[in-house]
């Protein structure tokens, strides 16, 4: 490890942390700084928050993206106890992977600061917009600042305000907006700030942005928060805007796609927005089984019968990684409407010649799928679409079966051609059949088979 960046690159910073009399430790999805010396603290942390004395540790704990615990302080206490964090302690929680924590130790005329922060913006909001705490997951910006010296009481408050001002400035500079209102974000609904300082040593009377100590804190926190959000954006940029997951009946495609969406959401520090495209009475038990399998914190959008997936979220930002399951059910609803208008006499029997979709009907279906594709590409977060493979068996025995095969085949082809990645699921195992890397090989004449 080396450098002043994420945890995997901070060997030099760990040595500098030690110079402050602190030890950095890891375990069970959390980090903590501990000390033999008792520290003072002022924080908004859910565990050990407020004005405290005798603090032996400060920790940041990763929880599930769908975390909706009614006892966050108790949950943190149990986690810290399980890894033997000394108490009393200050504890924060986040859905961001804490291995991506940004660290720095800076020294200047105003003193020496250790700064550690994690950033997720799935709950971005504008102060005063609405009371939304109880609907929020832990998509937070957590900021920890340790001053190597004493702070007056007002300086400790100054430092909290300074970090909060820096946070709002960075969010505005990066154009972060509330998913619901579109207003410029000033923070998230569950942010936390912790300031720790000694009882003695070099003293700072003030830590506002105009003081030497506050200026040093603000400058470095500004740099680190920009880097944390830039790294998040870089991870987002490496992910395809649209991913298509296809497989046969009971192939495990839905469960695999749920895992993929959940993993990407964790990387980006956002929630999963689950779009259920249709519900039929005979599918109720399967729907309930899928609901039980999904994390409780996922946001679910229930489509009305045949409602186009492209119209299911407002604005450009759905608020997280979107999972549409499934295209098959939506095409079934579209086909039912078309057949009711086109040929109410179709009873499912096989007739000669086999009926086909008109060019106008095919164009209508393709235009709707293309509208969905455009909507997915506008989203700042990845979209995963699940569908069934119906073109590999014998020819359907009924006219309706033939029409369904043709309609879903057209929809699948249109979506697959526009997707950055395409996965085929067989017996629960994925094979990547299209990716940017594979496409480059094909264009270069190096062969297009998936590895």
LINLINLIN-V384209 format. One record per residue. RES is the residue in one letter. SS is DSSP state (2 for helix, 1 for strand, 0 for the rest). PHI is phi in degrees with one decimal (none if undefined). PSI is psi as a letter, one per 30 degrees, with the letter a starting at -180 (* if undefined). Layout:
BEGIN
RES/SS/PHI/PSI
RES/SS/PHI/PSI
END
This chain:
BEGIN
X/0/none/k
X/0/-164.9/l
X/0/99.2/a
X/0/-113.7/h
X/0/-126.3/b
X/0/-62.3/l
X/2/-54.8/e
X/2/-67.9/f
X/2/-129.1/h
X/0/-126.0/h
X/2/-56.4/e
X/2/-64.2/e
X/2/-66.4/e
X/2/-61.1/e
X/2/-63.5/e
X/2/-73.6/e
X/2/-60.0/e
X/2/-59.8/e
X/2/-62.2/f
X/0/-85.1/g
X/0/80.8/g
X/0/-112.4/l
X/1/-123.0/k
X/1/-93.2/k
X/1/-131.4/l
X/1/-133.8/l
X/0/169.2/k
X/0/50.2/h
X/0/71.4/g
X/1/-150.4/l
X/1/-119.5/l
X/1/-149.4/k
X/1/-103.6/k
X/1/-123.5/l
X/1/-151.9/k
X/1/-72.9/f
X/1/-83.9/k
X/1/-84.6/k
X/1/-113.7/l
X/1/-93.2/l
X/1/-149.4/l
X/1/-138.4/k
X/1/-155.4/l
X/0/-104.9/g
X/0/-62.1/k
X/0/-73.1/f
X/1/-120.8/k
X/0/71.5/g
X/0/-78.6/l
X/1/84.2/a
X/1/-92.6/j
X/1/-130.6/l
X/1/-124.4/l
X/1/74.7/g
X/1/-71.4/k
X/1/-106.5/f
X/1/-159.2/l
X/1/-131.3/k
X/1/-135.2/l
X/1/-127.1/k
X/1/-116.4/k
X/1/-84.1/k
X/0/-121.1/l
X/0/-59.0/k
X/0/-59.0/e
X/0/-90.8/g
X/0/-58.4/k
X/0/-133.6/h
X/0/-61.0/k
X/0/-88.2/f
X/0/-134.2/i
X/2/-61.5/e
X/2/-64.0/e
X/2/-66.0/e
X/2/-64.6/e
X/2/-66.0/e
X/2/-58.4/e
X/2/-67.0/e
X/2/-65.3/e
X/2/-65.1/e
X/2/-65.0/e
X/2/-66.2/f
X/0/-107.9/g
X/0/61.8/h
X/0/-76.0/k
X/0/-64.3/k
X/0/-121.2/l
X/0/-70.8/l
X/1/-139.4/l
X/1/-108.1/k
X/1/-132.9/k
X/1/-117.5/l
X/1/-132.7/l
X/1/-154.8/l
X/0/-89.4/f
X/0/-76.1/k
X/0/-65.4/j
X/2/-69.3/f
X/2/-66.5/f
X/2/-94.4/g
X/0/-58.0/k
X/1/-93.9/k
X/1/-127.1/l
X/1/-163.2/k
X/1/-122.0/k
X/1/-124.5/k
X/1/-130.4/k
X/1/-162.6/a
X/0/-56.6/f
X/0/-84.4/f
X/1/118.6/a
X/1/-123.2/k
X/1/-122.6/k
X/1/-104.2/k
X/1/-126.4/k
X/1/-136.3/k
X/1/-150.0/l
X/1/-125.0/l
X/1/-138.4/k
X/0/-137.2/k
X/0/-127.1/g
X/0/-66.4/f
X/0/-108.5/h
X/1/-56.1/k
X/1/-148.1/l
X/0/-104.3/k
X/0/-54.2/k
X/0/88.6/f
X/0/-69.0/e
X/0/-168.0/l
X/0/-81.0/j
X/0/-126.3/g
X/2/-59.3/e
X/2/-73.4/f
X/2/-94.9/g
X/0/-97.4/k
X/0/-95.5/l
X/0/-84.9/h
X/0/-93.3/i
X/0/-112.3/l
X/1/-110.8/j
X/1/-107.0/k
X/1/-126.1/k
X/1/-118.6/k
X/1/-131.1/k
X/1/-115.2/k
X/1/-97.6/k
X/1/-83.6/i
X/1/164.4/a
X/1/-94.3/k
X/1/-120.1/k
X/0/-66.9/l
X/2/-59.0/e
X/2/-68.7/e
X/2/-67.1/e
X/2/-62.4/e
X/2/-65.3/e
X/2/-51.7/e
X/2/-62.9/e
X/2/-61.8/e
X/2/-65.2/e
X/2/-59.3/e
X/2/-62.4/e
X/2/-65.7/e
X/2/-64.3/e
X/2/-60.5/e
X/2/-58.2/e
X/2/-63.8/e
X/2/-62.2/e
X/2/-64.5/e
X/2/-61.9/e
X/2/-70.6/e
X/2/-63.5/e
X/0/-92.5/g
X/0/70.8/g
X/0/-73.9/k
X/1/-127.8/l
X/0/-69.5/k
X/0/-62.9/e
X/0/-84.0/e
X/0/-98.5/f
X/0/81.0/g
X/0/-71.6/l
X/1/-59.3/k
X/0/-77.2/k
X/0/-106.8/f
X/1/170.9/a
X/1/-120.1/l
X/0/-75.9/f
X/0/-134.0/h
X/0/-66.6/l
X/1/-140.0/k
X/1/-128.7/k
X/1/-132.2/k
X/1/-117.5/k
X/1/-116.5/k
X/1/-156.9/l
X/1/-86.0/l
X/0/-78.6/e
X/0/-128.1/a
X/0/94.7/a
X/0/-57.2/k
X/1/-112.0/k
X/1/-121.7/k
X/0/-78.6/f
X/0/-140.4/l
X/0/-141.5/g
X/0/-72.3/l
X/0/-62.9/f
X/0/-90.5/f
X/0/-88.2/l
X/2/-64.4/e
X/2/-65.4/e
X/2/-69.7/e
X/2/-62.5/e
X/2/-63.0/e
X/2/-62.3/e
X/2/-64.6/e
X/2/-60.7/e
X/2/-74.9/e
X/2/-63.3/e
X/2/-60.4/e
X/2/-63.6/e
X/2/-67.9/e
X/2/-68.2/e
X/2/-57.7/e
X/2/-66.8/e
X/2/-61.6/e
X/2/-72.9/e
X/2/-65.6/e
X/2/-61.0/e
X/2/-61.8/e
X/2/-64.9/e
X/2/-63.9/e
X/2/-63.2/e
X/2/-64.5/e
X/2/-66.2/f
X/2/-78.9/f
X/0/-93.7/k
X/0/-69.4/k
X/0/-67.8/f
X/1/-137.9/k
X/1/-125.0/k
X/1/-113.9/k
X/1/-117.5/k
X/1/-129.0/k
X/1/-173.3/l
X/0/-76.2/l
X/0/-61.5/k
X/0/56.7/h
X/0/-85.1/f
X/0/91.5/g
X/2/-66.8/e
X/2/-66.2/e
X/2/-64.3/e
X/2/-66.5/e
X/2/-65.1/e
X/2/-62.2/e
X/2/-63.6/e
X/2/-64.1/e
X/2/-61.7/e
X/2/-64.0/e
X/2/-64.8/e
X/2/-66.1/e
X/2/-62.1/e
X/2/-64.8/e
X/2/-60.3/e
X/2/-93.3/f
X/0/69.9/h
X/0/-127.7/l
X/1/-93.4/l
X/1/-101.0/k
X/1/-103.5/j
X/1/-94.9/k
X/1/-104.7/j
X/1/-92.6/j
X/0/-82.6/f
X/0/-165.7/l
X/0/-136.6/k
X/0/-119.3/l
X/2/-55.7/e
X/2/-72.8/f
X/2/-102.6/g
X/2/-57.8/e
X/2/-66.9/e
X/2/-64.0/e
X/2/-61.9/e
X/2/-63.0/e
X/2/-64.6/e
X/2/-64.6/e
X/2/-64.2/e
X/2/-65.1/e
X/2/-76.3/f
X/0/-78.9/k
X/0/-58.5/k
X/0/-65.0/f
X/0/-83.8/f
X/0/-67.8/k
X/1/-84.9/k
X/1/-115.7/k
X/1/-112.9/j
X/1/-92.9/j
X/0/-74.1/k
X/0/-72.2/l
X/0/-53.7/j
X/0/79.3/g
X/0/-63.9/k
X/0/-64.4/k
X/2/-57.6/f
X/2/-64.6/f
X/2/-103.3/g
X/0/-89.3/f
X/0/-129.5/k
X/0/-84.4/k
X/0/71.2/a
X/0/-82.3/f
X/0/-111.0/j
X/0/-75.0/f
X/0/96.9/g
X/1/170.9/a
X/1/-69.6/k
X/1/-96.5/k
X/1/-121.8/j
X/1/-103.5/j
X/1/-138.0/j
X/0/-138.5/l
X/2/-61.9/e
X/2/-57.1/e
X/2/-66.5/e
X/2/-67.6/e
X/2/-63.4/e
X/2/-59.8/e
X/2/-66.2/e
X/2/-60.3/e
X/2/-65.9/e
X/2/-60.3/e
X/2/-64.2/e
X/2/-64.1/e
X/2/-67.6/e
X/2/-62.9/e
X/2/-82.0/e
X/2/-84.0/e
X/0/-155.3/i
X/0/-58.9/f
X/0/-82.5/f
X/0/-63.1/j
X/0/-110.2/g
X/0/94.8/f
X/0/-77.5/l
X/0/-79.9/k
X/0/-127.4/l
X/0/-106.1/k
X/0/-72.0/l
X/0/-61.9/k
X/0/-65.7/l
X/0/-130.1/l
X/0/-73.1/k
X/0/-72.2/l
X/2/-62.6/e
X/2/-67.4/e
X/2/-67.4/e
X/2/-63.3/e
X/2/-64.8/e
X/2/-60.9/e
X/2/-63.0/e
X/2/-65.3/e
X/2/-65.5/e
X/2/-67.7/e
X/2/-65.8/e
X/2/-65.9/e
X/2/-65.4/e
X/2/-63.0/e
X/2/-61.0/e
X/2/-62.2/e
X/2/-64.6/e
X/2/-62.9/e
X/2/-70.2/f
X/2/-78.7/f
X/0/-68.1/k
X/0/-73.9/f
X/0/-121.4/l
X/0/-62.3/l
X/1/-121.5/k
X/1/-115.6/k
X/1/-118.1/k
X/1/-108.2/k
X/1/-150.8/l
X/1/-98.9/k
X/0/-89.2/j
X/0/-124.1/g
X/0/-103.5/g
X/0/-109.0/f
X/0/-91.2/a
X/0/-72.0/l
X/0/-63.4/k
X/0/-56.7/k
X/0/-85.3/f
X/0/-124.8/l
X/2/-65.5/e
X/2/-62.4/e
X/2/-61.7/e
X/2/-65.0/e
X/2/-64.3/e
X/2/-64.0/e
X/2/-57.4/e
X/2/-67.5/e
X/2/-66.9/e
X/2/-68.0/e
X/2/-60.8/e
X/2/-64.6/e
X/2/-63.5/e
X/2/-62.2/e
X/2/-61.9/e
X/2/-61.9/e
X/2/-71.3/e
X/2/-63.4/e
X/2/-64.5/f
X/2/-94.5/f
X/0/-87.5/k
X/0/-71.8/e
X/1/-137.0/k
X/1/-130.8/k
X/1/-117.2/k
X/1/-105.4/k
X/1/-108.5/k
X/1/-130.6/k
X/0/51.8/h
X/0/80.4/g
X/1/-108.4/k
X/1/-90.4/k
X/1/-126.8/k
X/1/-79.6/j
X/1/-102.2/f
X/1/-152.2/k
X/0/-154.5/l
X/2/-62.1/e
X/2/-65.7/e
X/2/-64.8/e
X/2/-60.1/e
X/2/-64.5/e
X/2/-64.0/e
X/2/-63.3/e
X/2/-62.8/e
X/0/-84.5/f
X/0/75.5/g
X/0/-99.5/g
X/0/97.7/k
X/0/-114.3/g
X/0/-74.8/k
X/0/-67.5/k
X/0/-66.5/*
END
